[in-house]
């Protein structure tokens, strides 16, 4: 299998998908925490982190199982949907990646990472117009974050 890489739009750095997922988890946006109302999984982000670790070790089916477990009780868990997006993308399951990405996007459309993921998925599917749209959104959100950081 060819390695997959991700590009963070406001950094000139390429990451492996597993590194990218780790960055996403470590940089998880606190405003998404409000979506966790159900207590059947006491810490959904801990299970997302476990799934990310499983993915990093090459156990994609176990990672997907854990993410689906989180989503079954926390359907608005952005981190779980986005991690699932990246795993499906790495497995070249573009339809499942797109479905997961669209669900994550519905939860947080202002996240630079999900816009980047959508751009990559559409590019792989051959839809240049959609890829450029989400790529432009990711760049604008990245610039917006940079301006906010400078203030």
N, CA, C and O atoms as a DFTB+ gen file, in Angstrom:
604 C
 N C O
     1  1       0.845      -1.176       0.000
     2  2       0.000       0.000       0.000
     3  2       0.891       1.240       0.000
     4  3       1.872       1.315       0.740
     5  1       0.540       2.196      -0.829
     6  2       1.283       3.456      -0.882
     7  2       0.946       4.290       0.336
     8  3      -0.213       4.327       0.750
     9  1       1.936       4.970       0.931
    10  2       1.620       5.823       2.072
    11  2       0.784       7.012       1.616
    12  3       0.958       7.518       0.508
    13  1      -0.112       7.445       2.470
    14  2      -0.927       8.621       2.194
    15  2      -0.380       9.771       3.022
    16  3       0.137       9.574       4.122
    17  1      -0.500      10.959       2.484
    18  2       0.017      12.112       3.171
    19  2      -1.034      13.196       3.225
    20  3      -1.918      13.266       2.371
    21  1      -0.932      14.043       4.236
    22  2      -1.841      15.171       4.406
    23  2      -0.998      16.437       4.457
    24  3       0.149      16.419       4.902
    25  1      -1.576      17.522       4.000
    26  2      -0.907      18.814       4.017
    27  2      -1.738      19.756       4.849
    28  3      -2.923      19.950       4.579
    29  1      -1.129      20.345       5.860
    30  2      -1.821      21.346       6.659
    31  2      -1.676      22.682       5.945
    32  3      -0.555      23.124       5.690
    33  1      -2.794      23.337       5.616
    34  2      -2.758      24.495       4.740
    35  2      -1.973      25.690       5.266
    36  3      -1.456      26.466       4.462
    37  1      -1.863      25.871       6.566
    38  2      -1.149      27.041       7.058
    39  2       0.270      26.692       7.491
    40  3       0.938      27.476       8.165
    41  1       0.727      25.487       7.088
    42  2       2.087      25.074       7.370
    43  2       2.650      24.411       6.119
    44  3       1.917      23.734       5.398
    45  1       3.904      24.589       5.858
    46  2       4.531      23.969       4.697
    47  2       5.087      22.601       5.100
    48  3       6.283      22.344       4.961
    49  1       4.213      21.731       5.596
    50  2       4.642      20.440       6.104
    51  2       3.669      19.363       5.643
    52  3       2.453      19.553       5.673
    53  1       4.224      18.223       5.216
    54  2       3.414      17.065       4.897
    55  2       3.517      16.086       6.052
    56  3       4.588      15.924       6.637
    57  1       2.409      15.433       6.384
    58  2       2.368      14.458       7.459
    59  2       1.802      13.157       6.933
    60  3       0.990      13.158       6.008
    61  1       2.229      12.034       7.522
    62  2       1.557      10.780       7.213
    63  2       0.155      10.876       7.794
    64  3      -0.102      11.703       8.668
    65  1      -0.741      10.042       7.318
    66  2      -2.122      10.088       7.813
    67  2      -2.154       9.827       9.315
    68  3      -2.914      10.484      10.027
    69  1      -1.359       8.894       9.816
    70  2      -1.373       8.617      11.255
    71  2      -0.868       9.822      12.048
    72  3      -1.404      10.125      13.114
    73  1       0.169      10.519      11.536
    74  2       0.644      11.729      12.200
    75  2      -0.435      12.812      12.159
    76  3      -0.642      13.534      13.135
    77  1      -1.111      12.916      11.030
    78  2      -2.172      13.899      10.850
    79  2      -3.302      13.659      11.847
    80  3      -3.805      14.601      12.460
    81  1      -3.704      12.388      12.010
    82  2      -4.762      12.070      12.974
    83  2      -4.328      12.427      14.388
    84  3      -5.121      12.952      15.169
    85  1      -3.079      12.148      14.719
    86  2      -2.580      12.485      16.046
    87  2      -2.629      13.988      16.262
    88  3      -3.020      14.445      17.336
    89  1      -2.240      14.759      15.265
    90  2      -2.299      16.217      15.359
    91  2      -3.740      16.676      15.569
    92  3      -4.003      17.568      16.375
    93  1      -4.676      16.057      14.836
    94  2      -6.078      16.431      14.991
    95  2      -6.571      16.190      16.403
    96  3      -7.271      17.026      16.975
    97  1      -6.207      15.048      16.964
    98  2      -6.644      14.726      18.319
    99  2      -6.019      15.691      19.319
   100  3      -6.711      16.206      20.198
   101  1      -4.722      15.939      19.195
   102  2      -4.038      16.807      20.142
   103  2      -4.510      18.251      20.041
   104  3      -4.471      18.987      21.027
   105  1      -4.955      18.660      18.859
   106  2      -5.430      20.025      18.656
   107  2      -6.943      20.110      18.671
   108  3      -7.518      21.059      18.137
   109  1      -7.595      19.126      19.276
   110  2      -9.054      19.072      19.266
   111  2      -9.644      20.380      19.797
   112  3      -9.217      20.906      20.825
   113  1     -10.619      20.877      19.079
   114  2     -11.235      22.148      19.436
   115  2     -12.188      21.972      20.620
   116  3     -13.117      21.170      20.528
   117  1     -11.992      22.693      21.724
   118  2     -12.845      22.556      22.898
   119  2     -14.316      22.860      22.622
   120  3     -15.185      22.338      23.321
   121  1     -14.617      23.687      21.626
   122  2     -16.020      24.023      21.375
   123  2     -16.812      22.813      20.904
   124  3     -18.042      22.838      20.940
   125  1     -16.138      21.754      20.462
   126  2     -16.846      20.542      20.073
   127  2     -17.251      19.715      21.288
   128  3     -18.084      18.816      21.165
   129  1     -16.684      19.997      22.451
   130  2     -16.992      19.232      23.654
   131  2     -18.460      19.391      24.048
   132  3     -19.012      18.506      24.701
   133  1     -19.091      20.472      23.675
   134  2     -20.489      20.691      24.028
   135  2     -21.412      19.654      23.417
   136  3     -22.544      19.488      23.872
   137  1     -20.948      18.961      22.400
   138  2     -21.781      17.974      21.731
   139  2     -21.884      16.661      22.487
   140  3     -22.700      15.817      22.119
   141  1     -21.090      16.457      23.527
   142  2     -21.054      15.175      24.214
   143  2     -22.039      15.182      25.379
   144  3     -21.695      15.597      26.486
   145  1     -23.249      14.729      25.133
   146  2     -24.290      14.726      26.150
   147  2     -24.498      13.346      26.771
   148  3     -24.836      13.242      27.950
   149  1     -24.300      12.296      25.991
   150  2     -24.569      10.931      26.427
   151  2     -23.410      10.428      27.284
   152  3     -22.247      10.640      26.939
   153  1     -23.720       9.763      28.400
   154  2     -22.673       9.294      29.299
   155  2     -22.362       7.810      29.153
   156  3     -21.630       7.274      29.986
   157  1     -22.882       7.113      28.134
   158  2     -22.606       5.690      27.998
   159  2     -21.144       5.427      27.668
   160  3     -20.622       4.362      27.997
   161  1     -20.485       6.362      27.035
   162  2     -19.032       6.348      26.896
   163  2     -18.574       7.570      27.680
   164  3     -18.845       8.705      27.289
   165  1     -17.881       7.331      28.782
   166  2     -17.577       8.450      29.667
   167  2     -16.615       9.458      29.057
   168  3     -16.688      10.650      29.352
   169  1     -15.719       8.981      28.211
   170  2     -14.784       9.899      27.586
   171  2     -14.636       9.531      26.105
   172  3     -13.755       8.750      25.748
   173  1     -15.493      10.089      25.246
   174  2     -15.440       9.716      23.836
   175  2     -14.104      10.045      23.178
   176  3     -13.653       9.316      22.294
   177  1     -13.469      11.137      23.601
   178  2     -12.182      11.486      22.994
   179  2     -11.103      10.474      23.347
   180  3     -10.181      10.251      22.563
   181  1     -11.210       9.855      24.527
   182  2     -10.242       8.811      24.887
   183  2     -10.378       7.626      23.936
   184  3      -9.379       7.035      23.527
   185  1     -11.616       7.282      23.587
   186  2     -11.826       6.180      22.658
   187  2     -11.384       6.567      21.242
   188  3     -10.882       5.721      20.502
   189  1     -11.563       7.817      20.863
   190  2     -11.056       8.294      19.567
   191  2      -9.531       8.200      19.557
   192  3      -8.942       7.801      18.552
   193  1      -8.896       8.558      20.654
   194  2      -7.437       8.442      20.747
   195  2      -6.997       6.984      20.636
   196  3      -6.007       6.686      19.967
   197  1      -7.729       6.070      21.289
   198  2      -7.416       4.644      21.179
   199  2      -7.544       4.188      19.722
   200  3      -6.698       3.452      19.215
   201  1      -8.597       4.628      19.070
   202  2      -8.804       4.266      17.665
   203  2      -7.670       4.796      16.796
   204  3      -7.208       4.113      15.883
   205  1      -7.229       6.008      17.081
   206  2      -6.113       6.595      16.343
   207  2      -4.848       5.764      16.547
   208  3      -4.085       5.532      15.610
   209  1      -4.643       5.325      17.775
   210  2      -3.489       4.469      18.068
   211  2      -3.601       3.145      17.303
   212  3      -2.622       2.682      16.717
   213  1      -4.793       2.536      17.308
   214  2      -5.006       1.294      16.550
   215  2      -4.692       1.504      15.073
   216  3      -4.037       0.674      14.443
   217  1      -5.164       2.619      14.532
   218  2      -4.896       2.933      13.127
   219  2      -3.392       3.071      12.884
   220  3      -2.865       2.567      11.893
   221  1      -2.716       3.752      13.792
   222  2      -1.276       3.944      13.664
   223  2      -0.539       2.605      13.648
   224  3       0.470       2.447      12.961
   225  1      -1.057       1.644      14.415
   226  2      -0.452       0.316      14.463
   227  2      -0.883      -0.569      13.296
   228  3      -0.423      -1.703      13.165
   229  1      -1.765      -0.044      12.454
   230  2      -2.186      -0.796      11.274
   231  2      -3.464      -1.598      11.454
   232  3      -3.863      -2.329      10.547
   233  1      -4.108      -1.476      12.597
   234  2      -5.343      -2.226      12.847
   235  2      -6.549      -1.353      12.480
   236  3      -7.267      -0.867      13.354
   237  1      -6.751      -1.168      11.195
   238  2      -7.821      -0.300      10.713
   239  2      -9.204      -0.801      11.112
   240  3     -10.033       0.012      11.523
   241  1      -9.499      -2.103      11.012
   242  2     -10.838      -2.566      11.414
   243  2     -11.165      -2.260      12.881
   244  3     -12.294      -1.886      13.200
   245  1     -10.186      -2.417      13.768
   246  2     -10.425      -2.117      15.186
   247  2     -10.611      -0.614      15.382
   248  3     -11.456      -0.192      16.171
   249  1      -9.837       0.183      14.679
   250  2      -9.994       1.642      14.772
   251  2     -11.390       2.053      14.316
   252  3     -12.048       2.863      14.969
   253  1     -11.836       1.498      13.204
   254  2     -13.171       1.821      12.685
   255  2     -14.246       1.369      13.664
   256  3     -15.223       2.083      13.892
   257  1     -14.068       0.174      14.249
   258  2     -15.049      -0.334      15.217
   259  2     -15.182       0.628      16.394
   260  3     -16.296       0.943      16.814
   261  1     -14.053       1.095      16.931
   262  2     -14.084       2.009      18.076
   263  2     -14.723       3.344      17.709
   264  3     -15.493       3.906      18.488
   265  1     -14.404       3.841      16.535
   266  2     -14.991       5.124      16.117
   267  2     -16.497       4.992      15.925
   268  3     -17.253       5.892      16.289
   269  1     -16.930       3.879      15.359
   270  2     -18.371       3.665      15.200
   271  2     -19.059       3.518      16.554
   272  3     -20.220       3.895      16.713
   273  1     -18.337       2.968      17.525
   274  2     -18.884       2.872      18.883
   275  2     -19.109       4.267      19.462
   276  3     -20.148       4.539      20.063
   277  1     -18.127       5.144      19.274
   278  2     -18.273       6.524      19.754
   279  2     -19.450       7.192      19.048
   280  3     -20.294       7.816      19.691
   281  1     -19.503       7.059      17.737
   282  2     -20.542       7.722      16.943
   283  2     -21.935       7.201      17.293
   284  3     -22.913       7.946      17.224
   285  1     -22.027       5.927      17.667
   286  2     -23.345       5.368      18.001
   287  2     -23.947       6.032      19.235
   288  3     -25.168       6.129      19.353
   289  1     -23.104       6.487      20.149
   290  2     -23.610       7.141      21.353
   291  2     -23.389       8.651      21.351
   292  3     -24.026       9.379      22.112
   293  1     -22.495       9.110      20.504
   294  2     -22.173      10.542      20.398
   295  2     -22.163      10.934      18.922
   296  3     -21.100      11.190      18.357
   297  1     -23.335      10.983      18.295
   298  2     -23.377      11.227      16.845
   299  2     -22.829      12.583      16.418
   300  3     -22.567      12.793      15.234
   301  1     -22.653      13.495      17.348
   302  2     -22.112      14.812      17.019
   303  2     -20.655      14.966      17.438
   304  3     -20.173      16.086      17.604
   305  1     -19.955      13.854      17.608
   306  2     -18.535      13.899      17.983
   307  2     -17.704      14.176      16.735
   308  3     -17.402      13.271      15.956
   309  1     -17.350      15.412      16.566
   310  2     -16.583      15.837      15.400
   311  2     -15.295      15.043      15.247
   312  3     -14.977      14.592      14.146
   313  1     -14.548      14.865      16.333
   314  2     -13.256      14.172      16.273
   315  2     -13.416      12.747      15.753
   316  3     -12.575      12.269      14.991
   317  1     -14.479      12.069      16.153
   318  2     -14.708      10.691      15.696
   319  2     -15.017      10.661      14.204
   320  3     -14.468       9.838      13.472
   321  1     -15.894      11.556      13.750
   322  2     -16.223      11.595      12.327
   323  2     -15.000      11.934      11.494
   324  3     -14.789      11.351      10.431
   325  1     -14.193      12.875      11.973
   326  2     -13.028      13.253      11.178
   327  2     -11.984      12.141      11.168
   328  3     -11.379      11.880      10.128
   329  1     -11.763      11.489      12.292
   330  2     -10.823      10.364      12.318
   331  2     -11.304       9.255      11.382
   332  3     -10.505       8.650      10.667
   333  1     -12.606       8.991      11.388
   334  2     -13.171       7.977      10.496
   335  2     -12.964       8.384       9.029
   336  3     -12.674       7.542       8.179
   337  1     -13.113       9.658       8.751
   338  2     -12.843      10.181       7.410
   339  2     -11.432       9.823       6.962
   340  3     -11.231       9.295       5.868
   341  1     -10.467      10.114       7.812
   342  2      -9.067       9.907       7.448
   343  2      -8.719       8.425       7.304
   344  3      -7.917       8.059       6.445
   345  1      -9.311       7.578       8.131
   346  2      -9.043       6.141       8.009
   347  2      -9.621       5.606       6.706
   348  3      -8.956       4.864       5.984
   349  1     -10.859       5.984       6.409
   350  2     -11.452       5.543       5.138
   351  2     -10.662       6.075       3.947
   352  3     -10.491       5.374       2.949
   353  1     -10.184       7.305       4.048
   354  2      -9.383       7.873       2.967
   355  2      -8.089       7.079       2.791
   356  3      -7.696       6.771       1.666
   357  1      -7.436       6.753       3.889
   358  2      -6.195       5.969       3.823
   359  2      -6.442       4.590       3.223
   360  3      -5.579       4.035       2.543
   361  1      -7.632       4.040       3.482
   362  2      -7.998       2.720       2.934
   363  2      -8.517       2.824       1.507
   364  3      -8.886       1.817       0.903
   365  1      -8.547       4.039       0.965
   366  2      -9.024       4.310      -0.400
   367  2     -10.517       4.033      -0.560
   368  3     -10.991       3.788      -1.669
   369  1     -11.246       4.071       0.531
   370  2     -12.700       3.925       0.505
   371  2     -13.274       5.344       0.440
   372  3     -13.709       5.908       1.444
   373  1     -13.260       5.895      -0.767
   374  2     -13.584       7.309      -0.936
   375  2     -15.036       7.644      -0.626
   376  3     -15.324       8.721      -0.105
   377  1     -15.954       6.734      -0.939
   378  2     -17.366       7.012      -0.645
   379  2     -17.602       7.097       0.862
   380  3     -18.285       8.006       1.334
   381  1     -17.035       6.147       1.622
   382  2     -17.182       6.183       3.082
   383  2     -16.453       7.395       3.660
   384  3     -16.933       8.017       4.608
   385  1     -15.294       7.729       3.090
   386  2     -14.557       8.910       3.549
   387  2     -15.384      10.174       3.327
   388  3     -15.464      11.034       4.204
   389  1     -15.993      10.281       2.155
   390  2     -16.808      11.451       1.852
   391  2     -18.020      11.531       2.770
   392  3     -18.357      12.609       3.261
   393  1     -18.674      10.408       3.004
   394  2     -19.842      10.386       3.894
   395  2     -19.455      10.841       5.304
   396  3     -20.147      11.661       5.907
   397  1     -18.356      10.311       5.821
   398  2     -17.896      10.701       7.163
   399  2     -17.489      12.167       7.196
   400  3     -17.797      12.878       8.153
   401  1     -16.804      12.618       6.163
   402  2     -16.364      14.018       6.106
   403  2     -17.553      14.975       6.069
   404  3     -17.533      16.026       6.708
   405  1     -18.573      14.606       5.324
   406  2     -19.756      15.468       5.251
   407  2     -20.460      15.553       6.601
   408  3     -21.008      16.597       6.954
   409  1     -20.444      14.456       7.354
   410  2     -21.048      14.481       8.696
   411  2     -20.221      15.352       9.637
   412  3     -20.778      16.108      10.433
   413  1     -18.901      15.250       9.550
   414  2     -18.042      16.110      10.370
   415  2     -18.231      17.580       9.985
   416  3     -18.300      18.455      10.848
   417  1     -18.314      17.834       8.688
   418  2     -18.499      19.197       8.184
   419  2     -19.818      19.791       8.686
   420  3     -19.886      20.979       9.003
   421  1     -20.858      18.968       8.757
   422  2     -22.160      19.445       9.260
   423  2     -22.069      19.860      10.728
   424  3     -22.815      20.729      11.179
   425  1     -21.162      19.243      11.465
   426  2     -20.976      19.573      12.877
   427  2     -20.141      20.836      13.034
   428  3     -20.450      21.694      13.861
   429  1     -19.084      20.947      12.239
   430  2     -18.189      22.106      12.362
   431  2     -17.620      22.480      11.000
   432  3     -16.547      22.018      10.613
   433  1     -18.344      23.311      10.290
   434  2     -17.921      23.692       8.936
   435  2     -16.762      24.686       8.936
   436  3     -16.170      24.941       7.887
   437  1     -16.434      25.244      10.085
   438  2     -15.339      26.208      10.173
   439  2     -14.029      25.579      10.626
   440  3     -13.112      26.286      11.044
   441  1     -13.933      24.259      10.547
   442  2     -12.694      23.581      10.917
   443  2     -11.813      23.463       9.682
   444  3     -12.234      22.916       8.663
   445  1     -10.596      23.972       9.774
   446  2      -9.679      23.957       8.637
   447  2      -9.357      22.531       8.208
   448  3      -9.192      22.266       7.017
   449  1      -9.265      21.611       9.163
   450  2      -8.864      20.240       8.849
   451  2      -9.929      19.485       8.060
   452  3      -9.598      18.734       7.142
   453  1     -11.192      19.671       8.401
   454  2     -12.235      18.940       7.658
   455  2     -12.375      19.524       6.252
   456  3     -12.662      18.794       5.303
   457  1     -12.177      20.812       6.118
   458  2     -12.190      21.408       4.780
   459  2     -11.033      20.871       3.944
   460  3     -11.197      20.613       2.751
   461  1      -9.864      20.701       4.563
   462  2      -8.717      20.113       3.869
   463  2      -9.018      18.676       3.462
   464  3      -8.721      18.265       2.341
   465  1      -9.606      17.923       4.373
   466  2      -9.952      16.526       4.070
   467  2     -10.939      16.449       2.908
   468  3     -10.780      15.627       2.005
   469  1     -11.948      17.298       2.935
   470  2     -12.927      17.299       1.842
   471  2     -12.260      17.654       0.516
   472  3     -12.590      17.073      -0.518
   473  1     -11.335      18.591       0.539
   474  2     -10.616      18.947      -0.679
   475  2      -9.834      17.738      -1.211
   476  3      -9.856      17.457      -2.409
   477  1      -9.154      17.038      -0.322
   478  2      -8.373      15.868      -0.737
   479  2      -9.272      14.757      -1.288
   480  3      -8.935      14.113      -2.282
   481  1     -10.404      14.543      -0.642
   482  2     -11.324      13.491      -1.101
   483  2     -11.855      13.837      -2.488
   484  3     -11.838      12.999      -3.389
   485  1     -12.324      15.066      -2.658
   486  2     -12.870      15.458      -3.962
   487  2     -11.789      15.411      -5.046
   488  3     -12.078      15.068      -6.193
   489  1     -10.556      15.751      -4.693
   490  2      -9.479      15.677      -5.667
   491  2      -9.281      14.220      -6.110
   492  3      -9.135      13.943      -7.300
   493  1      -9.277      13.307      -5.156
   494  2      -9.109      11.887      -5.481
   495  2     -10.286      11.353      -6.293
   496  3     -10.116      10.449      -7.111
   497  1     -11.464      11.899      -6.074
   498  2     -12.643      11.477      -6.828
   499  2     -12.686      12.118      -8.216
   500  3     -13.521      11.756      -9.045
   501  1     -11.789      13.068      -8.464
   502  2     -11.710      13.684      -9.778
   503  2     -12.589      14.904      -9.973
   504  3     -12.782      15.347     -11.105
   505  1     -13.125      15.454      -8.900
   506  2     -13.979      16.639      -8.997
   507  2     -13.153      17.870      -8.611
   508  3     -13.107      18.275      -7.450
   509  1     -12.510      18.443      -9.613
   510  2     -11.603      19.569      -9.389
   511  2     -12.329      20.784      -8.803
   512  3     -11.785      21.473      -7.940
   513  1     -13.540      21.047      -9.263
   514  2     -14.287      22.217      -8.778
   515  2     -14.555      22.111      -7.271
   516  3     -14.343      23.073      -6.533
   517  1     -15.016      20.952      -6.820
   518  2     -15.289      20.769      -5.391
   519  2     -13.978      20.773      -4.595
   520  3     -13.917      21.330      -3.499
   521  1     -12.941      20.156      -5.145
   522  2     -11.644      20.133      -4.464
   523  2     -11.124      21.559      -4.268
   524  3     -10.639      21.907      -3.191
   525  1     -11.227      22.368      -5.300
   526  2     -10.773      23.759      -5.199
   527  2     -11.623      24.554      -4.219
   528  3     -11.103      25.389      -3.479
   529  1     -12.935      24.298      -4.211
   530  2     -13.825      25.000      -3.278
   531  2     -13.389      24.756      -1.834
   532  3     -13.191      25.704      -1.073
   533  1     -13.238      23.477      -1.458
   534  2     -12.886      23.170      -0.074
   535  2     -11.439      23.543       0.233
   536  3     -11.118      23.890       1.369
   537  1     -10.565      23.476      -0.767
   538  2      -9.190      23.926      -0.576
   539  2      -9.137      25.418      -0.276
   540  3      -8.389      25.865       0.593
   541  1      -9.940      26.177      -1.009
   542  2     -10.001      27.625      -0.774
   543  2     -10.572      27.918       0.614
   544  3     -10.088      28.809       1.312
   545  1     -11.596      27.171       1.010
   546  2     -12.176      27.351       2.345
   547  2     -11.119      27.084       3.414
   548  3     -11.003      27.835       4.383
   549  1     -10.351      26.010       3.231
   550  2      -9.308      25.665       4.205
   551  2      -8.265      26.778       4.291
   552  3      -7.836      27.150       5.383
   553  1      -7.862      27.302       3.146
   554  2      -6.875      28.395       3.152
   555  2      -7.434      29.626       3.868
   556  3      -6.736      30.239       4.676
   557  1      -8.673      29.991       3.582
   558  2      -9.274      31.168       4.239
   559  2      -9.360      30.955       5.749
   560  3      -9.067      31.866       6.523
   561  1      -9.762      29.752       6.167
   562  2      -9.846      29.478       7.600
   563  2      -8.455      29.507       8.238
   564  3      -8.296      29.971       9.367
   565  1      -7.459      29.016       7.518
   566  2      -6.082      29.066       8.017
   567  2      -5.600      30.493       8.179
   568  3      -4.962      30.834       9.175
   569  1      -5.903      31.323       7.201
   570  2      -5.523      32.742       7.290
   571  2      -6.247      33.414       8.450
   572  3      -5.659      34.204       9.188
   573  1      -7.525      33.091       8.602
   574  2      -8.321      33.658       9.691
   575  2      -7.695      33.296      11.041
   576  3      -7.598      34.143      11.929
   577  1      -7.272      32.037      11.191
   578  2      -6.602      31.614      12.428
   579  2      -5.292      32.358      12.638
   580  3      -4.971      32.750      13.760
   581  1      -4.533      32.555      11.558
   582  2      -3.266      33.281      11.669
   583  2      -3.497      34.719      12.117
   584  3      -2.776      35.231      12.973
   585  1      -4.505      35.368      11.537
   586  2      -4.815      36.742      11.931
   587  2      -5.254      36.823      13.388
   588  3      -4.904      37.763      14.102
   589  1      -6.023      35.830      13.820
   590  2      -6.483      35.788      15.200
   591  2      -5.288      35.626      16.141
   592  3      -5.233      36.251      17.200
   593  1      -4.335      34.783      15.747
   594  2      -3.143      34.554      16.565
   595  2      -2.265      35.789      16.667
   596  3      -1.594      35.991      17.679
   597  1      -2.261      36.628      15.615
   598  2      -1.434      37.830      15.610
   599  2      -2.004      38.932      16.497
   600  3      -1.282      39.848      16.893
   601  1      -3.283      38.849      16.806
   602  2      -3.915      39.913      17.608
   603  2      -3.559      39.828      19.066
   604  3      -4.013      40.650      19.862
